[in-house]
Amino acid sequence: MENNRSSQPVGYLLSKFGLVALLSGLLLAAWYRQIVVVILLGLALSTAGFAKLWSHFALSRVNCQRLCPENRIFLGEQIELKLRLTNRKLLPLPWIQVDDEVPTGLVPDRALAPSNRPGFCVLSRGAALLWYSGVNWRYYLKGNKRGYYSLGPITLTSGDIFGFYPRSVTLPSIDNVIVYPRIYPVNRSSFPSKFPIGESTAEQKIFEDPVRVIGLRDYRPHDSRRRIHWKASARHQQLQVKVFEPTTTLKLYLFLSVDSFQPGHGEVLDEDAFELGVSIAASIAHHLITEQRSSVGLFINTLMADSGQPARIPPSSGSGQLVQILEALAKVTPKTFPPFEEFLQNERIRLPWGATLVFIIGRLLPLLEASLARLREQGYRLVVIQVQDGKMKDNRQESDWYYVPKPSDLTKIGYREA
């Protein structure tokens, strides 16, 4: 729905009170037969009326459309937008101004005028349009900060040829842009799993997948006859057995504790640490899904930017799952609900035995430490990644506890034997 509004006329003489005064002067001059004064006041009133009528129809059948062909980018990338302004009537527009509100997180390198809305800037364009004509503008926005952004609305301002009566209309043209978190390289070592057969190649050759044949070798006395490859044996004139690829199923649950990044009394949020925690979750999901073809789920006790609900994505694999996880991480905010301990307890009943749980935390809080200890006692394999300094686990030599204060330490993440 369009929101029309008329600006104040230029000068007090063109206001209602001024026009009434001019009309009164015109009648008084006509009564006293002052021809010159009557002509001057008549021209002034005619010009004001003509300008008022022009301004009334100036924005009629005028449309502005924003074209956003790509609305998903990574941090630091640019996005191209187009504005299409058209005038579909006989009345020309001697001047028109287009103001598009842009979030500060997408502002390009050049400076823009601030908006009345906090967190927004105004990108302005101006032009003159003849009858049944249009103009196109192209500009670029840059993803300076991870997030979920809304572009718009668009405000059109025009009026009469003299500029006496400017008029504005607000178009509800809203487009959403998602800026994915930054992805860093992760150690290629696998995360631990308790399922011996699956889709991912195992680091230790304990279990072999009978479906995946990676080669042949000579028969040995302890080999089972089921592994004999009869066609290859006939071809080589010697018994040959199949060599299977060792695999494992990794079903990983990513938990991001937003509570642990919250500042204490009198402190402010460490945005760099919080963004690093989000990037760690994105990096692990990207590594496991694209390189190890594992199933990854994401659980965050945040109020997401679009829905205001926590993030709950069950484990799955494939490119579609990765896109869903990255979009959820782009919408993560520092606001929390419910507390992480309550959130974890609600998800605990859905965790299958043998699942790998990866916790990304800021500081190690006492309640969180107790929750992690209970999960470890129940037989879950835990990998804890701590971003901010503070109280650490007493035994820092454990193979599943990592301290990652900077992005370069992400290469330490991954399972290794203690």
Buried (B, 14 or more C-beta within 10 A) or exposed (E): EEEEEBEEBBEEBBEEEBBEBBEEBBEEBBEEEBEEBBEBBBEBBEBBEBBBEBBBBBBEEBBBEBEBEEBBBBBEEEBEBEBEBBBEBEBBBBBBBBBBBBBBBBBBEEEBEEBEEEEBBBBEBEBEBEEEBBBEBEBEBBBBBBBBBBBBBBBBBBBBBBBBBBBBBBBEBEEBBBBBBBBBEBBEBBBBBBBBBBBBBBBEEEBBBEEBBEEBEEBEEEBEEEBBBEEBBEEEEEBBBBBBBBBBBBBBBBBBBBBBBBEEEEEEEBEEBBBBBBBBBBBBBBBBBBEBBBBBBBBBBBBBBEEEEBBBBEBBBEEEBBBBBBBBBBBBBEEBEEBBBEBBEBBBEEBEEBBBBBBBBBBBBEEBBEBBEEBBEEEBBBBBBBBBEEEEBEEEEEEBBBBBEEBEBBBBBBBEEE
